Amino acid sequence: MELTSPAMVGALPPIRESSMADMALGNGRADGAEVIESAAKRAKHSFPKGKIRVLLLESVAPSAIQMLEDDGYQVEAFARALTEEELIEQIVEVHVLGVRSKTRVTKRVLAAAKKLLVVGCFCIGTDQVDLAEAERRAVAVFNAPFANTRSVAELVIGEIIALYRKLTLCSQSLHEGVWNKSANGCFEIRGKTLGIVGYGHIGSQVAILAEMIGMRVLYYDVVPKLPLGNSEPRAMLELLLAESDVVSLHVPRSEQTNKMIRAEHFEIMKQGAFLINNARGTVVDLDALATALRSGKLGGAAVDVFPVEPEKNGPGFESVLRGCPNTILTPHIGGSTQEAQSKIGEEVASAILRFVNQGSTTGSVNFPNLEMPSTKGSHRVLNVHANVPGVLRDINNIIASLDVNVRAQVLGTTADIGYLVIDVDKETSVETKHAIAALPHSLRTRLLY
């Protein structure tokens, strides 16, 4: 397996005897291309998978480590996140990077990652990765948007019950040696109205569970969604806030959702209502929330995510919400169950293996999503190029001039890049790969067999 960049030639391994050989990083215009081409033609397959270096951070699930090791990859795992400088030092020879939510994959990190093919985010979000820069450098990024859905949904239901029954206050009193049995201010959740902001995979799962225990469910989403069960849509956020006894947020981090819940929204909510945020820390104005809690406008809140979160476990957490009445604060544990982490590990590791071994980009958040079945007896050329006029013309000219028989092909584009998958006859694959890699707008070209 051949790793090339404009100033480097290295080695990456095969997938199976019949599946994967050459992998080119960068434009493939390195010295010694003729020698590599000659060696590739003689070999049944290229270097062993043990040459593929995988760096996994933040205690990625053992299920992911096992899958990657079982496929022959060389895996190094860290229990903690790395700082930018630490990651820059570690990533130079890495082909596959796995992170969770704390490690930041910045422009500087990606610039240092000369051999990096893919980043796996073993979590739901991908805002810890500079996606535009990764795309520009032909590095695919994958995540696990659905694997922890149930875990987050269950936490929401538990928090609703805990808030209505003041469980944390009761527990704290007993730990302090104070017996205070009272029904004052405690209620059943049956018959209460839950307003869900963001009716996606998690929001709709919360709705189903809430209905099962007797709650009425409203939802608001910027995209029209088919209601599940008896959930009722609301056309405006303000209408939902005014009707709901509990409001649970399930929206992504974006410019549109930044501080989407502010002081004026708390004024609209019912006296004594509850707010739950297990989405993103930037979604709520925490100063306004603290004011609403301390004034008694809101009866309580549960917050699992914060605008700035510590990079490691230990003391030092600061928030304006500390000490607010009937307020549950948790350290971003929405998806932190053994079941969720195992599923996330399997889902992301599987996506990484399909991408490295076959060129599949299904589930990528920054590449066109392509999946093409392998063609028996052929070699596969994968090309990432700048999405500018003339690239396909140049590639077609290469195919015609080399008399290449194309057995199957598929192309996908984003605004900035094109991703082309071509299965060609074995006899012309190496020459085809090098010719396409030499095009001025090619960002990365790989050859798999």
DRENDO-1510 file (C-alpha; in Angstrom, 1 decimal, always signed):
<recs>
REC; n; res; u; v; w
REC; 1; MET; +0.0; +0.0; +0.0 .
REC; 2; GLU; +1.5; +3.3; -1.0 .
REC; 3; LEU; +1.3; +6.5; +0.9 .
REC; 4; THR; +2.3; +9.6; -1.1 .
REC; 5; SER; +2.1; +13.3; -0.6 .
REC; 6; PRO; +3.8; +16.1; -2.6 .
REC; 7; ALA; +7.0; +15.5; -0.7 .
REC; 8; MET; +6.7; +12.1; +0.9 .
REC; 9; VAL; +6.3; +8.4; +0.1 .
REC; 10; GLY; +5.3; +6.0; +2.8 .
REC; 11; ALA; +3.3; +2.9; +3.2 .
REC; 12; LEU; -0.2; +1.8; +4.1 .
REC; 13; PRO; -1.5; -1.7; +4.1 .
REC; 14; PRO; -4.1; -3.8; +2.3 .
REC; 15; ILE; -7.5; -4.9; +3.4 .
REC; 16; ARG; -7.7; -8.4; +2.2 .
REC; 17; GLU; -5.8; -10.4; -0.4 .
REC; 18; SER; -8.4; -9.5; -3.0 .
REC; 19; SER; -9.4; -6.0; -1.8 .
REC; 20; MET; -6.9; -3.3; -1.0 .
REC; 21; ALA; -3.4; -2.4; -2.0 .
REC; 22; ASP; -2.3; +1.1; -3.0 .
REC; 23; MET; -3.4; +4.0; -0.8 .
REC; 24; ALA; -2.2; +7.4; -1.9 .
REC; 25; LEU; -2.2; +10.4; +0.4 .
REC; 26; GLY; -2.0; +13.9; -1.1 .
REC; 27; ASN; -1.4; +14.4; -4.9 .
REC; 28; GLY; +0.7; +11.4; -5.4 .
REC; 29; ARG; +3.5; +13.3; -7.2 .
REC; 30; ALA; +6.4; +12.0; -5.1 .
REC; 31; ASP; +9.8; +11.0; -6.3 .
REC; 32; GLY; +10.2; +7.3; -7.1 .
REC; 33; ALA; +6.6; +6.8; -8.6 .
REC; 34; GLU; +8.0; +4.5; -11.3 .
REC; 35; VAL; +9.6; +2.2; -8.8 .
REC; 36; ILE; +6.4; +2.1; -6.7 .
REC; 37; GLU; +4.3; +1.4; -9.8 .
REC; 38; SER; +6.6; -1.4; -10.9 .
REC; 39; ALA; +6.5; -3.0; -7.4 .
REC; 40; ALA; +2.7; -2.6; -7.2 .
REC; 41; LYS; +2.2; -4.5; -10.5 .
REC; 42; ARG; +4.3; -7.4; -9.2 .
REC; 43; ALA; +2.5; -7.7; -5.8 .
REC; 44; LYS; -0.7; -9.5; -5.1 .
REC; 45; HIS; -1.4; -7.0; -2.5 .
REC; 46; SER; +0.6; -4.3; -0.7 .
REC; 47; PHE; +1.9; -3.7; +2.8 .
REC; 48; PRO; +0.1; -5.4; +5.8 .
REC; 49; LYS; -2.6; -3.5; +7.7 .
REC; 50; GLY; -0.3; -3.4; +10.7 .
REC; 51; LYS; +1.3; -0.4; +9.0 .
REC; 52; ILE; -1.9; +1.6; +9.4 .
REC; 53; ARG; -1.5; +3.7; +12.6 .
REC; 54; VAL; -4.7; +4.5; +14.6 .
REC; 55; LEU; -4.7; +7.0; +17.5 .
REC; 56; LEU; -7.8; +6.9; +19.7 .
REC; 57; LEU; -8.3; +9.4; +22.5 .
REC; 58; GLU; -10.6; +10.0; +25.5 .
REC; 59; SER; -11.3; +6.4; +26.4 .
REC; 60; VAL; -12.9; +5.3; +23.2 .
REC; 61; ALA; -15.0; +2.2; +23.8 .
REC; 62; PRO; -13.2; -1.2; +23.8 .
REC; 63; SER; -15.6; -2.4; +21.1 .
REC; 64; ALA; -14.0; +0.1; +18.7 .
REC; 65; ILE; -10.5; -0.8; +19.6 .
REC; 66; GLN; -11.3; -4.5; +19.2 .
REC; 67; MET; -12.8; -4.0; +15.7 .
REC; 68; LEU; -9.8; -2.0; +14.5 .
REC; 69; GLU; -7.3; -4.4; +15.9 .
REC; 70; ASP; -9.2; -7.4; +14.6 .
REC; 71; ASP; -8.8; -5.9; +11.1 .
REC; 72; GLY; -5.1; -5.7; +11.6 .
REC; 73; TYR; -4.6; -2.0; +12.3 .
REC; 74; GLN; -2.0; -0.7; +14.8 .
REC; 75; VAL; -4.0; +1.0; +17.5 .
REC; 76; GLU; -2.7; +3.3; +20.2 .
REC; 77; ALA; -5.3; +4.5; +22.8 .
REC; 78; PHE; -5.2; +7.2; +25.4 .
REC; 79; ALA; -7.7; +7.6; +28.3 .
REC; 80; ARG; -7.6; +11.4; +28.1 .
REC; 81; ALA; -7.9; +14.2; +25.6 .
REC; 82; LEU; -4.8; +15.8; +24.2 .
REC; 83; THR; -4.0; +19.5; +24.0 .
REC; 84; GLU; -3.5; +21.0; +20.6 .
REC; 85; GLU; +0.3; +20.9; +21.0 .
REC; 86; GLU; +0.2; +17.3; +22.2 .
REC; 87; LEU; -1.9; +16.2; +19.4 .
REC; 88; ILE; +0.3; +18.0; +16.8 .
REC; 89; GLU; +3.2; +16.0; +18.1 .
REC; 90; GLN; +1.4; +12.7; +18.1 .
REC; 91; ILE; -0.5; +12.9; +14.8 .
REC; 92; VAL; +2.4; +13.2; +12.3 .
REC; 93; GLU; +2.5; +9.5; +11.4 .
REC; 94; VAL; -1.2; +8.8; +12.1 .
REC; 95; HIS; -3.6; +7.6; +9.4 .
REC; 96; VAL; -6.8; +7.3; +11.6 .
REC; 97; LEU; -7.7; +9.6; +14.5 .
REC; 98; GLY; -10.5; +8.9; +16.9 .
REC; 99; VAL; -11.8; +11.5; +19.4 .
REC; 100; ARG; -14.8; +12.2; +21.6 .
REC; 101; SER; -16.0; +15.6; +22.6 .
REC; 102; LYS; -13.0; +17.2; +24.4 .
REC; 103; THR; -10.2; +16.9; +21.9 .
REC; 104; ARG; -10.1; +19.8; +19.4 .
REC; 105; VAL; -9.0; +18.9; +15.8 .
REC; 106; THR; -8.0; +22.4; +14.7 .
REC; 107; LYS; -6.5; +23.7; +11.5 .
REC; 108; ARG; -3.0; +23.5; +13.0 .
REC; 109; VAL; -3.6; +19.8; +13.9 .
REC; 110; LEU; -4.8; +19.0; +10.4 .
REC; 111; ALA; -1.8; +20.8; +8.9 .
REC; 112; ALA; +0.5; +18.6; +10.9 .
REC; 113; ALA; -1.4; +15.4; +10.0 .
REC; 114; LYS; +0.5; +14.6; +6.8 .
REC; 115; LYS; -0.8; +11.0; +6.6 .
REC; 116; LEU; -4.3; +11.4; +8.0 .
REC; 117; LEU; -7.1; +9.8; +6.1 .
REC; 118; VAL; -10.0; +10.0; +8.4 .
REC; 119; VAL; -11.3; +11.4; +11.8 .
REC; 120; GLY; -13.8; +9.4; +13.7 .
REC; 121; CYS; -15.9; +11.3; +16.3 .
REC; 122; PHE; -17.0; +8.8; +18.8 .
REC; 123; CYS; -20.0; +10.9; +19.9 .
REC; 124; ILE; -22.9; +12.8; +18.3 .
REC; 125; GLY; -21.4; +16.2; +17.7 .
REC; 126; THR; -18.6; +17.1; +15.3 .
REC; 127; ASP; -18.1; +20.8; +16.3 .
REC; 128; GLN; -14.7; +19.8; +17.9 .
REC; 129; VAL; -13.4; +19.3; +14.4 .
REC; 130; ASP; -12.6; +22.0; +11.8 .
REC; 131; LEU; -14.8; +20.3; +9.2 .
REC; 132; ALA; -14.0; +22.8; +6.4 .
REC; 133; GLU; -10.3; +22.4; +6.8 .
REC; 134; ALA; -10.6; +18.6; +7.0 .
REC; 135; GLU; -12.6; +18.7; +3.7 .
REC; 136; ARG; -10.0; +20.9; +2.1 .
REC; 137; ARG; -7.3; +18.4; +3.1 .
REC; 138; ALA; -9.3; +15.5; +1.9 .
REC; 139; VAL; -9.8; +14.1; +5.4 .
REC; 140; ALA; -13.2; +12.4; +5.9 .
REC; 141; VAL; -15.0; +12.9; +9.2 .
REC; 142; PHE; -17.5; +10.4; +10.6 .
REC; 143; ASN; -19.6; +10.4; +13.8 .
REC; 144; ALA; -22.4; +8.4; +15.5 .
REC; 145; PRO; -25.5; +10.6; +15.4 .
REC; 146; PHE; -27.9; +7.9; +16.6 .
REC; 147; ALA; -26.1; +5.5; +18.9 .
REC; 148; ASN; -26.7; +7.3; +22.2 .
REC; 149; THR; -30.2; +8.4; +21.5 .
REC; 150; ARG; -31.8; +6.1; +24.0 .
REC; 151; SER; -29.4; +7.0; +26.8 .
REC; 152; VAL; -30.0; +10.8; +26.4 .
REC; 153; ALA; -33.8; +10.3; +26.2 .
REC; 154; GLU; -33.8; +8.2; +29.4 .
REC; 155; LEU; -31.8; +10.9; +31.2 .
REC; 156; VAL; -34.4; +13.5; +30.2 .
REC; 157; ILE; -37.2; +11.4; +31.6 .
REC; 158; GLY; -35.3; +10.8; +34.8 .
REC; 159; GLU; -34.5; +14.5; +35.2 .
REC; 160; ILE; -38.2; +15.4; +34.7 .
REC; 161; ILE; -39.2; +13.1; +37.5 .
REC; 162; ALA; -36.3; +14.3; +39.7 .
REC; 163; LEU; -37.3; +17.9; +39.3 .
REC; 164; TYR; -41.0; +17.4; +40.0 .
REC; 165; ARG; -40.2; +15.3; +43.1 .
REC; 166; LYS; -37.2; +17.5; +44.2 .
REC; 167; LEU; -35.1; +14.3; +44.6 .
REC; 168; THR; -31.8; +16.0; +44.6 .
REC; 169; LEU; -32.9; +18.4; +47.4 .
REC; 170; CYS; -34.3; +15.5; +49.4 .
REC; 171; SER; -31.1; +13.5; +49.0 .
REC; 172; GLN; -28.9; +16.5; +49.9 .
REC; 173; SER; -30.9; +17.1; +53.1 .
REC; 174; LEU; -30.6; +13.5; +54.3 .
REC; 175; HIS; -26.8; +13.5; +53.5 .
REC; 176; GLU; -26.7; +16.6; +55.8 .
REC; 177; GLY; -28.6; +14.7; +58.5 .
REC; 178; VAL; -31.9; +16.6; +58.1 .
REC; 179; TRP; -35.2; +14.6; +57.8 .
REC; 180; ASN; -37.7; +16.7; +55.9 .
REC; 181; LYS; -40.6; +14.6; +54.6 .
REC; 182; SER; -43.1; +16.8; +52.7 .
REC; 183; ALA; -45.3; +16.8; +49.7 .
REC; 184; ASN; -45.1; +20.5; +49.3 .
REC; 185; GLY; -44.2; +21.5; +45.8 .
REC; 186; CYS; -43.9; +17.9; +44.6 .
REC; 187; PHE; -46.1; +16.6; +41.7 .
REC; 188; GLU; -46.7; +13.6; +39.5 .
REC; 189; ILE; -45.6; +14.1; +35.9 .
REC; 190; ARG; -48.7; +12.4; +34.5 .
REC; 191; GLY; -50.8; +15.0; +32.8 .
REC; 192; LYS; -48.1; +17.6; +32.6 .
REC; 193; THR; -47.1; +19.1; +29.2 .
REC; 194; LEU; -43.7; +18.5; +27.8 .
REC; 195; GLY; -42.4; +20.9; +25.1 .
REC; 196; ILE; -39.7; +19.5; +23.0 .
REC; 197; VAL; -37.5; +21.9; +21.0 .
REC; 198; GLY; -35.9; +20.0; +18.2 .
REC; 199; TYR; -37.9; +16.9; +17.1 .
REC; 200; GLY; -35.1; +14.8; +15.7 .
REC; 201; HIS; -33.9; +11.4; +16.7 .
REC; 202; ILE; -33.5; +12.2; +20.4 .
REC; 203; GLY; -36.4; +14.6; +20.7 .
REC; 204; SER; -38.8; +12.2; +19.1 .
REC; 205; GLN; -37.5; +9.4; +21.4 .
REC; 206; VAL; -38.1; +11.6; +24.4 .
REC; 207; ALA; -41.6; +12.2; +23.1 .
REC; 208; ILE; -42.4; +8.5; +22.9 .
REC; 209; LEU; -41.1; +7.8; +26.4 .
REC; 210; ALA; -43.0; +10.8; +27.9 .
REC; 211; GLU; -46.2; +9.7; +26.3 .
REC; 212; MET; -45.8; +6.3; +27.8 .
REC; 213; ILE; -45.8; +7.7; +31.3 .
REC; 214; GLY; -48.8; +9.9; +30.7 .
REC; 215; MET; -47.4; +13.3; +29.6 .
REC; 216; ARG; -48.9; +15.5; +26.9 .
REC; 217; VAL; -46.2; +16.3; +24.3 .
REC; 218; LEU; -45.7; +19.4; +22.1 .
REC; 219; TYR; -42.8; +19.9; +19.8 .
REC; 220; TYR; -41.3; +22.7; +17.7 .
REC; 221; ASP; -38.8; +22.2; +14.9 .
REC; 222; VAL; -37.6; +24.5; +12.1 .
REC; 223; VAL; -38.2; +21.6; +9.6 .
REC; 224; PRO; -41.7; +20.1; +9.4 .
REC; 225; LYS; -41.7; +16.7; +11.0 .
REC; 226; LEU; -44.3; +13.9; +11.1 .
REC; 227; PRO; -45.5; +13.5; +14.7 .
REC; 228; LEU; -45.1; +10.2; +16.4 .
REC; 229; GLY; -47.9; +9.0; +18.7 .
REC; 230; ASN; -50.0; +11.9; +19.9 .
REC; 231; SER; -47.3; +14.6; +19.8 .
REC; 232; GLU; -48.6; +18.0; +18.7 .
REC; 233; PRO; -46.5; +20.4; +16.6 .
REC; 234; ARG; -46.4; +24.1; +17.3 .
REC; 235; ALA; -45.6; +26.6; +14.6 .
REC; 236; MET; -43.6; +28.9; +16.8 .
REC; 237; LEU; -41.2; +28.5; +19.6 .
REC; 238; GLU; -43.0; +31.1; +21.7 .
REC; 239; LEU; -46.3; +29.1; +21.5 .
REC; 240; LEU; -44.6; +26.0; +22.7 .
REC; 241; LEU; -42.9; +27.8; +25.6 .
REC; 242; ALA; -46.2; +29.4; +26.8 .
REC; 243; GLU; -48.0; +26.0; +26.9 .
REC; 244; SER; -45.3; +23.8; +28.4 .
REC; 245; ASP; -44.8; +22.8; +32.0 .
REC; 246; VAL; -41.3; +21.4; +31.1 .
REC; 247; VAL; -39.2; +22.4; +28.1 .
REC; 248; SER; -36.5; +20.1; +26.8 .
REC; 249; LEU; -33.9; +21.2; +24.2 .
REC; 250; HIS; -32.6; +18.9; +21.5 .
REC; 251; VAL; -31.0; +21.2; +18.9 .
REC; 252; PRO; -27.5; +21.2; +17.3 .
REC; 253; ARG; -24.9; +23.9; +17.9 .
REC; 254; SER; -25.0; +26.5; +15.2 .
REC; 255; GLU; -25.2; +30.3; +14.7 .
REC; 256; GLN; -29.0; +30.0; +14.6 .
REC; 257; THR; -29.2; +28.1; +17.9 .
REC; 258; ASN; -26.6; +30.3; +19.8 .
REC; 259; LYS; -28.4; +31.6; +22.9 .
REC; 260; MET; -31.8; +30.7; +21.3 .
REC; 261; ILE; -33.2; +30.6; +24.8 .
REC; 262; ARG; -32.8; +34.0; +26.5 .
REC; 263; ALA; -34.3; +36.2; +29.1 .
REC; 264; GLU; -37.4; +37.1; +27.0 .
REC; 265; HIS; -38.1; +33.4; +26.5 .
REC; 266; PHE; -38.1; +32.7; +30.2 .
REC; 267; GLU; -40.6; +35.5; +30.6 .
REC; 268; ILE; -42.9; +33.7; +28.2 .
REC; 269; MET; -42.7; +30.3; +30.1 .
REC; 270; LYS; -45.2; +29.4; +32.8 .
REC; 271; GLN; -44.5; +30.4; +36.3 .
REC; 272; GLY; -42.6; +27.5; +38.0 .
REC; 273; ALA; -41.8; +25.7; +34.7 .
REC; 274; PHE; -38.7; +23.6; +34.2 .
REC; 275; LEU; -36.0; +23.8; +31.6 .
REC; 276; ILE; -33.8; +20.9; +30.5 .
REC; 277; ASN; -30.8; +21.3; +28.3 .
REC; 278; ASN; -28.9; +18.1; +27.2 .
REC; 279; ALA; -28.2; +19.5; +23.7 .
REC; 280; ARG; -25.4; +22.0; +23.4 .
REC; 281; GLY; -24.0; +24.4; +26.0 .
REC; 282; THR; -24.3; +27.4; +23.7 .
REC; 283; VAL; -28.0; +27.1; +23.3 .
REC; 284; VAL; -29.1; +28.8; +26.5 .
REC; 285; ASP; -28.1; +32.2; +28.0 .
REC; 286; LEU; -26.9; +30.8; +31.4 .
REC; 287; ASP; -26.9; +34.3; +33.1 .
REC; 288; ALA; -30.6; +34.7; +32.1 .
REC; 289; LEU; -31.3; +31.1; +33.3 .
REC; 290; ALA; -29.7; +31.7; +36.6 .
REC; 291; THR; -31.7; +34.9; +37.1 .
REC; 292; ALA; -34.9; +33.0; +36.3 .
REC; 293; LEU; -34.1; +30.3; +38.7 .
REC; 294; ARG; -33.1; +32.5; +41.6 .
REC; 295; SER; -36.1; +34.8; +41.1 .
REC; 296; GLY; -38.5; +31.8; +41.2 .
REC; 297; LYS; -39.7; +32.4; +37.7 .
REC; 298; LEU; -38.6; +28.9; +36.9 .
REC; 299; GLY; -39.1; +26.1; +39.3 .
REC; 300; GLY; -36.0; +24.2; +38.4 .
REC; 301; ALA; -33.6; +23.1; +35.6 .
REC; 302; ALA; -31.4; +20.3; +34.5 .
REC; 303; VAL; -28.3; +21.2; +32.6 .
REC; 304; ASP; -25.8; +18.6; +31.2 .
REC; 305; VAL; -23.9; +20.8; +28.7 .
REC; 306; PHE; -22.0; +24.1; +29.2 .
REC; 307; PRO; -20.5; +26.7; +26.9 .
REC; 308; VAL; -17.0; +26.0; +28.2 .
REC; 309; GLU; -16.3; +22.5; +29.7 .
REC; 310; PRO; -13.1; +21.3; +31.5 .
REC; 311; GLU; -10.7; +19.4; +29.4 .
REC; 312; LYS; -10.2; +16.8; +32.1 .
REC; 313; ASN; -11.9; +15.4; +35.2 .
REC; 314; GLY; -11.2; +17.0; +38.6 .
REC; 315; PRO; -11.9; +20.2; +40.5 .
REC; 316; GLY; -12.2; +23.6; +38.8 .
REC; 317; PHE; -15.7; +23.6; +37.3 .
REC; 318; GLU; -17.2; +27.1; +37.4 .
REC; 319; SER; -20.7; +28.1; +36.3 .
REC; 320; VAL; -23.2; +30.8; +37.2 .
REC; 321; LEU; -25.7; +28.0; +37.8 .
REC; 322; ARG; -23.9; +26.6; +40.8 .
REC; 323; GLY; -26.1; +27.0; +43.9 .
REC; 324; CYS; -29.3; +27.7; +41.9 .
REC; 325; PRO; -32.4; +26.2; +43.6 .
REC; 326; ASN; -33.7; +22.8; +42.4 .
REC; 327; THR; -31.0; +22.7; +39.6 .
REC; 328; ILE; -29.5; +19.5; +38.5 .
REC; 329; LEU; -26.0; +19.9; +37.0 .
REC; 330; THR; -24.3; +17.0; +35.3 .
REC; 331; PRO; -20.9; +16.8; +33.6 .
REC; 332; HIS; -22.0; +16.1; +30.0 .
REC; 333; ILE; -23.1; +12.5; +30.7 .
REC; 334; GLY; -26.1; +12.4; +28.4 .
REC; 335; GLY; -24.6; +9.6; +26.3 .
REC; 336; SER; -22.4; +8.2; +29.0 .
REC; 337; THR; -23.7; +4.7; +29.4 .
REC; 338; GLN; -21.9; +1.5; +28.7 .
REC; 339; GLU; -24.6; +0.6; +26.1 .
REC; 340; ALA; -24.3; +3.9; +24.3 .
REC; 341; GLN; -20.5; +4.0; +24.3 .
REC; 342; SER; -20.3; +0.4; +23.0 .
REC; 343; LYS; -22.8; +1.2; +20.1 .
REC; 344; ILE; -20.9; +4.4; +19.3 .
REC; 345; GLY; -17.6; +2.5; +19.2 .
REC; 346; GLU; -19.0; -0.1; +16.8 .
REC; 347; GLU; -20.8; +2.4; +14.6 .
REC; 348; VAL; -17.8; +4.8; +14.1 .
REC; 349; ALA; -15.2; +2.0; +13.8 .
REC; 350; SER; -17.4; +0.3; +11.2 .
REC; 351; ALA; -17.6; +3.6; +9.2 .
REC; 352; ILE; -13.8; +4.0; +9.5 .
REC; 353; LEU; -13.2; +0.4; +8.2 .
REC; 354; ARG; -15.5; +0.9; +5.3 .
REC; 355; PHE; -13.9; +4.1; +4.3 .
REC; 356; VAL; -10.3; +3.0; +4.6 .
REC; 357; ASN; -11.0; -0.5; +3.1 .
REC; 358; GLN; -13.5; +0.3; +0.4 .
REC; 359; GLY; -13.7; +4.1; +0.0 .
REC; 360; SER; -17.3; +4.2; +1.3 .
REC; 361; THR; -18.3; +7.6; +2.7 .
REC; 362; THR; -21.8; +6.8; +3.9 .
REC; 363; GLY; -22.3; +8.7; +7.1 .
REC; 364; SER; -19.5; +11.2; +6.5 .
REC; 365; VAL; -20.4; +14.8; +7.7 .
REC; 366; ASN; -18.0; +16.5; +5.3 .
REC; 367; PHE; -17.7; +14.3; +2.2 .
REC; 368; PRO; -20.3; +13.4; -0.4 .
REC; 369; ASN; -22.0; +10.2; +0.8 .
REC; 370; LEU; -21.1; +7.4; -1.7 .
REC; 371; GLU; -21.4; +3.7; -1.5 .
REC; 372; MET; -20.5; +1.6; -4.5 .
REC; 373; PRO; -20.4; -2.3; -4.5 .
REC; 374; SER; -17.1; -3.8; -5.4 .
REC; 375; THR; -16.6; -5.2; -8.9 .
REC; 376; LYS; -15.0; -8.6; -9.1 .
REC; 377; GLY; -11.6; -8.6; -10.7 .
REC; 378; SER; -11.1; -4.8; -10.7 .
REC; 379; HIS; -9.1; -2.3; -8.9 .
REC; 380; ARG; -10.7; +0.8; -7.3 .
REC; 381; VAL; -9.4; +4.4; -7.8 .
REC; 382; LEU; -10.6; +7.0; -5.3 .
REC; 383; ASN; -10.1; +10.6; -6.1 .
REC; 384; VAL; -10.8; +13.7; -4.0 .
REC; 385; HIS; -10.5; +16.9; -6.0 .
REC; 386; ALA; -11.4; +20.6; -5.8 .
REC; 387; ASN; -14.9; +21.1; -7.2 .
REC; 388; VAL; -13.9; +23.4; -10.1 .
REC; 389; PRO; -14.8; +23.3; -13.8 .
REC; 390; GLY; -12.7; +21.0; -16.0 .
REC; 391; VAL; -11.7; +18.3; -13.5 .
REC; 392; LEU; -14.0; +15.6; -14.9 .
REC; 393; ARG; -13.0; +16.5; -18.4 .
REC; 394; ASP; -9.4; +16.0; -17.5 .
REC; 395; ILE; -10.1; +12.7; -15.8 .
REC; 396; ASN; -12.1; +11.4; -18.8 .
REC; 397; ASN; -9.3; +12.4; -21.1 .
REC; 398; ILE; -6.9; +10.3; -18.9 .
REC; 399; ILE; -9.2; +7.3; -19.1 .
REC; 400; ALA; -9.5; +7.7; -22.8 .
REC; 401; SER; -5.8; +8.2; -23.5 .
REC; 402; LEU; -4.8; +5.2; -21.4 .
REC; 403; ASP; -7.6; +3.0; -22.9 .
REC; 404; VAL; -9.0; +2.3; -19.5 .
REC; 405; ASN; -12.0; +0.0; -19.2 .
REC; 406; VAL; -14.3; +1.5; -16.5 .
REC; 407; ARG; -16.4; -1.2; -14.9 .
REC; 408; ALA; -18.3; +1.1; -12.5 .
REC; 409; GLN; -18.1; +4.6; -11.3 .
REC; 410; VAL; -19.9; +7.1; -9.1 .
REC; 411; LEU; -19.3; +10.8; -8.3 .
REC; 412; GLY; -20.6; +13.0; -5.5 .
REC; 413; THR; -19.9; +16.7; -4.8 .
REC; 414; THR; -20.1; +19.3; -2.1 .
REC; 415; ALA; -19.7; +23.0; -2.8 .
REC; 416; ASP; -15.9; +22.7; -2.5 .
REC; 417; ILE; -14.9; +19.1; -3.3 .
REC; 418; GLY; -15.7; +16.2; -5.6 .
REC; 419; TYR; -15.3; +12.6; -4.6 .
REC; 420; LEU; -15.0; +10.1; -7.5 .
REC; 421; VAL; -15.0; +6.3; -7.1 .
REC; 422; ILE; -14.0; +4.3; -10.2 .
REC; 423; ASP; -13.5; +0.5; -10.6 .
REC; 424; VAL; -11.1; -0.2; -13.5 .
REC; 425; ASP; -9.3; -3.2; -15.0 .
REC; 426; LYS; -6.3; -4.3; -13.1 .
REC; 427; GLU; -3.9; -3.9; -15.9 .
REC; 428; THR; -4.3; -0.1; -16.1 .
REC; 429; SER; -5.1; +0.8; -12.5 .
REC; 430; VAL; -1.7; +1.9; -11.3 .
REC; 431; GLU; -1.0; +4.1; -14.3 .
REC; 432; THR; -4.6; +5.6; -14.1 .
REC; 433; LYS; -4.2; +6.3; -10.4 .
REC; 434; HIS; -0.9; +8.2; -10.9 .
REC; 435; ALA; -2.2; +10.2; -13.9 .
REC; 436; ILE; -5.3; +11.3; -12.0 .
REC; 437; ALA; -3.2; +12.1; -8.9 .
REC; 438; ALA; -1.0; +14.4; -11.0 .
REC; 439; LEU; -3.9; +16.6; -12.0 .
REC; 440; PRO; -3.5; +20.1; -10.5 .
REC; 441; HIS; -6.8; +20.1; -8.7 .
REC; 442; SER; -6.5; +16.6; -7.2 .
REC; 443; LEU; -6.3; +16.7; -3.4 .
REC; 444; ARG; -5.9; +13.0; -2.7 .
REC; 445; THR; -5.9; +9.8; -4.8 .
REC; 446; ARG; -6.0; +6.3; -3.5 .
REC; 447; LEU; -5.8; +2.9; -5.3 .
REC; 448; LEU; -7.5; -0.1; -3.6 .
REC; 449; TYR; -7.2; -3.8; -4.5 .
</recs>
